[in-house]
């Protein structure tokens, strides 16, 4: 490369050190460090502190069907739980409105319950001021 052998060796060492440093940094970013974008998995106590139970609801679906389900709403903070408690009547009304637009056939599809949850989360988040609804849990569901 160059005529001075010592200069060639020094240049090769510098390039090698830089290459090892770059590879080490890339490896650390990819495999070593957890990124700030990864959500922290909350503990059971943290979930309970931000979860609000609506209780058992029975209402009509679109068409001539009935649904009975126990519903709980997960918020992103304990402030959200307080707001849900204060807005309980409004929250129940929103849930009823979404259910009244849903048919029995919608719920019988493979993704029916998940789509219902997404619709409920979207409608509830429209009125919430203190945080966001992160999940809706539906248990003991009966559709007739």
Backbone as CSV, one residue per row, in Angstrom:
resi,resn,N_x,N_y,N_z,CA_x,CA_y,CA_z,C_x,C_y,C_z
1,UNK,0.842,-1.160,0.000,0.000,0.000,0.000,0.898,1.236,0.000
2,UNK,1.459,1.602,1.145,2.398,2.711,1.197,3.811,2.132,1.316
3,UNK,4.798,2.911,1.047,6.176,2.410,1.037,6.754,2.260,2.440
4,UNK,6.210,2.974,3.418,6.698,2.902,4.782,5.986,1.764,5.497
5,UNK,6.725,0.727,5.888,6.150,-0.462,6.498,5.546,-0.160,7.873
6,UNK,6.175,0.659,8.656,5.661,1.014,9.988,4.327,1.754,9.868
7,UNK,4.210,2.652,8.903,2.956,3.380,8.684,1.830,2.420,8.306
8,UNK,2.126,1.434,7.479,1.127,0.433,7.083,0.623,-0.355,8.286
9,UNK,1.509,-0.729,9.165,1.131,-1.505,10.346,0.253,-0.657,11.275
10,UNK,0.634,0.569,11.516,-0.146,1.462,12.372,-1.523,1.699,11.782
11,UNK,-1.594,1.927,10.490,-2.871,2.146,9.810,-3.755,0.904,9.914
12,UNK,-3.200,-0.272,9.728,-3.938,-1.525,9.837,-4.460,-1.730,11.263
13,UNK,-3.683,-1.414,12.264,-4.106,-1.540,13.659,-5.251,-0.573,13.954
14,UNK,-5.162,0.646,13.500,-6.212,1.649,13.735,-7.519,1.203,13.087
15,UNK,-7.450,0.754,11.843,-8.659,0.285,11.148,-9.246,-0.928,11.865
16,UNK,-8.416,-1.831,12.338,-8.888,-3.021,13.056,-9.594,-2.636,14.354
17,UNK,-9.028,-1.701,15.090,-9.626,-1.258,16.350,-10.983,-0.605,16.091
18,UNK,-11.061,0.216,15.067,-12.329,0.872,14.723,-13.366,-0.169,14.318
19,UNK,-12.973,-1.153,13.519,-13.887,-2.197,13.071,-14.396,-3.024,14.252
20,UNK,-13.504,-3.400,15.152,-13.918,-4.157,16.337,-14.863,-3.326,17.204
21,UNK,-14.589,-2.044,17.340,-15.451,-1.160,18.128,-16.847,-1.046,17.526
22,UNK,-16.921,-0.870,16.219,-18.220,-0.759,15.545,-18.996,-2.067,15.675
23,UNK,-18.336,-3.189,15.445,-19.006,-4.489,15.581,-19.471,-4.728,17.012
24,UNK,-18.661,-4.334,17.978,-19.062,-4.474,19.380,-20.276,-3.626,19.717
25,UNK,-20.305,-2.415,19.222,-21.434,-1.521,19.462,-22.709,-2.062,18.822
26,UNK,-22.606,-2.532,17.599,-23.773,-3.102,16.912,-24.272,-4.339,17.668
27,UNK,-23.363,-5.187,18.080,-23.753,-6.384,18.839,-24.411,-6.036,20.157
28,UNK,-23.888,-5.041,20.831,-24.475,-4.604,22.103,-25.884,-4.066,21.905
29,UNK,-26.066,-3.250,20.873,-27.393,-2.675,20.600,-28.401,-3.750,20.233
30,UNK,-27.975,-4.739,19.464,-28.904,-5.768,18.985,-29.205,-6.817,20.054
31,UNK,-28.212,-7.225,20.812,-28.386,-8.366,21.693,-28.248,-8.052,23.181
32,UNK,-27.506,-7.033,23.511,-27.186,-6.804,24.908,-28.154,-5.925,25.659
33,UNK,-28.435,-4.770,25.152,-29.222,-3.792,25.895,-30.690,-3.895,25.529
34,UNK,-31.527,-3.790,26.535,-32.959,-3.701,26.274,-33.247,-2.275,25.842
35,UNK,-34.022,-2.169,24.797,-34.299,-0.822,24.306,-35.397,-0.177,25.135
36,UNK,-35.456,1.130,25.101,-36.475,1.870,25.839,-37.851,1.668,25.225
37,UNK,-37.916,1.170,23.987,-39.192,0.954,23.322,-39.914,-0.290,23.839
38,UNK,-39.181,-1.219,24.435,-39.797,-2.436,24.931,-40.629,-2.106,26.166
39,UNK,-41.916,-2.486,26.152,-42.751,-2.172,27.304,-42.392,-3.033,28.505
40,UNK,-42.481,-2.437,29.666,-42.227,-3.163,30.906,-43.473,-3.977,31.223
41,UNK,-43.284,-5.230,31.556,-44.411,-6.086,31.885,-44.828,-5.774,33.323
42,UNK,-46.081,-5.323,33.511,-46.513,-4.951,34.854,-46.764,-6.181,35.722
43,UNK,-46.605,-5.996,37.025,-46.861,-7.080,37.966,-48.367,-7.227,38.177
44,UNK,-48.767,-8.289,38.833,-50.189,-8.527,39.099,-50.775,-7.418,39.977
45,UNK,-49.992,-6.926,40.946,-50.475,-5.845,41.807,-50.664,-4.551,41.022
46,UNK,-49.748,-4.272,40.097,-49.873,-3.079,39.273,-51.098,-3.168,38.364
47,UNK,-51.342,-4.359,37.825,-52.527,-4.553,36.983,-53.801,-4.352,37.793
48,UNK,-53.836,-4.917,38.977,-55.025,-4.805,39.821,-55.288,-3.358,40.224
49,UNK,-54.230,-2.582,40.421,-54.384,-1.183,40.825,-54.980,-0.327,39.714
50,UNK,-54.890,-0.786,38.474,-55.421,0.004,37.365,-56.544,-0.703,36.613
51,UNK,-57.149,-1.713,37.252,-58.231,-2.469,36.624,-59.558,-2.135,37.285
52,UNK,-60.574,-1.927,36.466,-61.902,-1.564,36.948,-62.910,-2.605,36.481
53,UNK,-63.638,-3.184,37.436,-64.639,-4.190,37.112,-65.988,-3.528,36.880
54,UNK,-66.529,-3.734,35.692,-67.868,-3.249,35.376,-68.898,-4.182,35.995
55,UNK,-68.571,-5.444,36.013,-69.496,-6.434,36.540,-70.233,-7.129,35.413
56,UNK,-71.292,-7.828,35.786,-72.071,-8.577,34.812,-73.046,-7.646,34.114
57,UNK,-73.068,-7.723,32.794,-73.982,-6.914,31.992,-74.806,-7.831,31.102
58,UNK,-76.083,-7.515,30.978,-76.978,-8.221,30.061,-77.628,-7.174,29.184
59,UNK,-77.529,-7.358,27.879,-78.107,-6.388,26.951,-78.425,-7.065,25.625
60,UNK,-79.116,-6.340,24.769,-79.454,-6.837,23.437,-78.289,-6.597,22.485
61,UNK,-78.129,-7.529,21.571,-77.220,-7.333,20.446,-78.057,-6.855,19.270
62,UNK,-77.385,-6.438,18.197,-78.113,-6.098,16.975,-78.834,-7.356,16.514
63,UNK,-80.080,-7.230,16.131,-80.882,-8.410,15.813,-81.683,-8.793,17.045
64,UNK,-81.993,-10.052,17.168,-82.813,-10.517,18.292,-82.029,-11.352,19.283
65,UNK,-80.780,-11.052,19.480,-79.934,-11.831,20.378,-79.668,-11.068,21.661
66,UNK,-79.331,-11.831,22.685,-78.949,-11.268,23.981,-77.514,-11.670,24.290
67,UNK,-76.845,-10.818,25.053,-75.508,-11.147,25.531,-75.462,-10.879,27.022
68,UNK,-74.808,-11.789,27.723,-74.549,-11.591,29.142,-73.057,-11.846,29.329
69,UNK,-72.371,-10.877,29.897,-70.926,-10.997,30.050,-70.455,-10.225,31.273
70,UNK,-69.381,-10.694,31.847,-68.708,-9.985,32.923,-67.527,-9.253,32.291
71,UNK,-67.467,-7.932,32.513,-66.483,-7.100,31.824,-65.611,-6.364,32.834
72,UNK,-64.309,-6.375,32.565,-63.335,-5.597,33.340,-62.526,-4.758,32.362
73,UNK,-62.161,-3.565,32.806,-61.415,-2.640,31.950,-60.064,-2.367,32.595
74,UNK,-59.013,-2.501,31.780,-57.647,-2.238,32.233,-57.213,-0.872,31.733
75,UNK,-56.772,-0.024,32.657,-56.257,1.292,32.286,-54.757,1.322,32.412
76,UNK,-54.169,2.439,32.046,-52.714,2.555,32.101,-52.203,3.134,33.415
77,UNK,-53.119,3.476,34.349,-52.678,4.014,35.632,-53.801,3.908,36.652
78,UNK,-53.467,4.136,37.916,-54.503,4.121,38.957,-55.414,5.340,38.823
79,UNK,-54.910,6.445,38.246,-55.774,7.597,37.975,-56.870,7.219,36.989
80,UNK,-56.513,6.368,36.048,-57.480,5.908,35.057,-58.582,5.110,35.744
81,UNK,-58.204,4.286,36.714,-59.203,3.503,37.446,-60.168,4.431,38.183
82,UNK,-59.641,5.481,38.786,-60.485,6.449,39.488,-61.445,7.120,38.517
83,UNK,-60.944,7.497,37.353,-61.811,8.127,36.363,-62.891,7.156,35.875
84,UNK,-62.529,5.907,35.687,-63.524,4.909,35.270,-64.610,4.746,36.324
85,UNK,-64.210,4.751,37.591,-65.194,4.653,38.674,-66.138,5.853,38.661
86,UNK,-65.588,7.035,38.427,-66.407,8.244,38.401,-67.329,8.278,37.184
87,UNK,-66.918,7.664,36.103,-67.698,7.662,34.860,-68.418,6.328,34.646
88,UNK,-68.699,5.602,35.681,-69.242,4.249,35.543,-70.506,4.223,34.685
89,UNK,-71.412,5.153,34.890,-72.654,5.175,34.114,-72.348,5.426,32.639
90,UNK,-71.460,6.367,32.356,-71.086,6.663,30.977,-70.381,5.464,30.338
91,UNK,-69.512,4.805,31.097,-68.786,3.642,30.593,-69.763,2.517,30.249
92,UNK,-70.725,2.261,31.134,-71.731,1.212,30.864,-72.547,1.575,29.620
93,UNK,-72.875,2.847,29.459,-73.634,3.281,28.290,-72.830,3.065,27.001
94,UNK,-71.546,3.361,27.031,-70.687,3.151,25.855,-70.618,1.659,25.520
95,UNK,-70.457,0.827,26.550,-70.407,-0.616,26.318,-71.722,-1.096,25.706
96,UNK,-72.851,-0.615,26.244,-74.155,-0.986,25.679,-74.267,-0.549,24.222
97,UNK,-73.837,0.662,23.909,-73.934,1.169,22.538,-73.122,0.294,21.573
98,UNK,-71.913,-0.088,21.984,-71.085,-0.945,21.130,-71.732,-2.314,20.968
99,UNK,-72.258,-2.864,22.052,-72.901,-4.177,21.977,-74.160,-4.138,21.118
100,UNK,-74.897,-3.036,21.165,-76.114,-2.926,20.364,-75.811,-2.889,18.866
101,UNK,-74.593,-2.515,18.493,-74.181,-2.496,17.084,-73.580,-3.830,16.642
102,UNK,-73.368,-4.747,17.580,-72.710,-6.021,17.306,-73.763,-7.107,17.130
103,UNK,-73.581,-7.969,16.142,-74.528,-9.074,15.935,-73.974,-10.356,16.534
104,UNK,-74.849,-11.321,16.684,-74.423,-12.627,17.182,-73.440,-13.255,16.197
105,UNK,-73.675,-13.061,14.914,-72.766,-13.596,13.893,-71.371,-12.985,14.015
106,UNK,-71.302,-11.698,14.368,-69.996,-11.049,14.565,-69.210,-11.739,15.673
107,UNK,-69.894,-12.096,16.744,-69.231,-12.712,17.892,-68.876,-14.177,17.648
108,UNK,-69.577,-14.817,16.732,-69.314,-16.230,16.459,-68.102,-16.432,15.559
109,UNK,-67.635,-15.381,14.905,-66.435,-15.478,14.082,-65.222,-15.724,14.974
110,UNK,-64.171,-16.258,14.376,-62.950,-16.574,15.134,-62.378,-15.339,15.833
111,UNK,-62.398,-14.199,15.156,-61.836,-12.975,15.727,-62.908,-12.077,16.325
112,UNK,-64.111,-12.578,16.510,-65.243,-11.762,16.944,-65.060,-11.098,18.297
113,UNK,-64.640,-11.836,19.296,-64.461,-11.276,20.640,-63.323,-10.264,20.635
114,UNK,-62.236,-10.570,19.925,-61.109,-9.630,19.860,-61.514,-8.329,19.168
115,UNK,-62.316,-8.430,18.123,-62.795,-7.228,17.432,-63.712,-6.407,18.347
116,UNK,-64.534,-7.093,19.125,-65.381,-6.400,20.101,-64.522,-5.654,21.120
117,UNK,-63.474,-6.297,21.608,-62.570,-5.651,22.565,-61.920,-4.406,21.963
118,UNK,-61.468,-4.505,20.712,-60.838,-3.368,20.039,-61.835,-2.218,19.905
119,UNK,-63.079,-2.538,19.531,-64.116,-1.504,19.414,-64.394,-0.843,20.754
120,UNK,-64.471,-1.648,21.818,-64.718,-1.093,23.153,-63.572,-0.181,23.588
121,UNK,-62.349,-0.618,23.377,-61.185,0.196,23.755,-61.209,1.526,23.008
122,UNK,-61.480,1.478,21.717,-61.521,2.700,20.915,-62.589,3.669,21.380
123,UNK,-63.789,3.178,21.640,-64.886,4.046,22.069,-64.649,4.600,23.472
124,UNK,-64.121,3.782,24.370,-63.855,4.245,25.737,-62.746,5.295,25.761
125,UNK,-61.733,5.110,24.941,-60.622,6.070,24.921,-61.043,7.434,24.391
126,UNK,-62.131,7.503,23.661,-62.616,8.789,23.148,-63.067,9.728,24.270
127,UNK,-63.483,9.165,25.407,-64.023,10.008,26.482,-63.107,10.105,27.700
128,UNK,-62.042,9.333,27.746,-61.162,9.324,28.901,-60.199,10.505,28.875
129,UNK,-60.007,11.151,30.025,-59.125,12.308,30.137,-57.830,11.995,30.883
130,UNK,-57.877,11.082,31.840,-56.742,10.821,32.734,-55.806,9.720,32.260
131,UNK,-56.047,9.147,31.121,-55.208,8.054,30.649,-55.894,7.325,29.516
132,UNK,-55.429,6.122,29.285,-55.982,5.328,28.189,-56.395,3.955,28.692
133,UNK,-57.441,3.424,28.065,-57.831,2.036,28.285,-56.856,1.190,27.482
134,UNK,-56.226,0.228,28.141,-55.241,-0.602,27.462,-55.784,-1.971,27.095
135,UNK,-56.803,-2.446,27.817,-57.363,-3.757,27.520,-58.759,-3.860,28.103
136,UNK,-59.552,-4.734,27.513,-60.865,-5.056,28.029,-60.907,-6.564,28.183
137,UNK,-61.293,-7.022,29.368,-61.393,-8.441,29.642,-62.869,-8.820,29.690
138,UNK,-63.238,-9.818,28.926,-64.621,-10.290,28.897,-64.621,-11.747,29.335
139,UNK,-65.339,-11.995,30.421,-65.414,-13.362,30.925,-66.866,-13.760,31.107
140,UNK,-67.102,-15.013,31.317,-68.450,-15.537,31.551,-69.427,-15.037,30.486
141,UNK,-69.055,-15.176,29.235,-69.882,-14.637,28.163,-70.877,-15.684,27.690
142,UNK,-72.141,-15.247,27.566,-73.210,-16.099,27.063,-73.960,-15.291,26.012
143,UNK,-74.110,-15.865,24.828,-74.860,-15.206,23.750,-76.003,-16.127,23.349
144,UNK,-77.225,-15.563,23.313,-78.403,-16.350,22.904,-79.095,-15.667,21.757
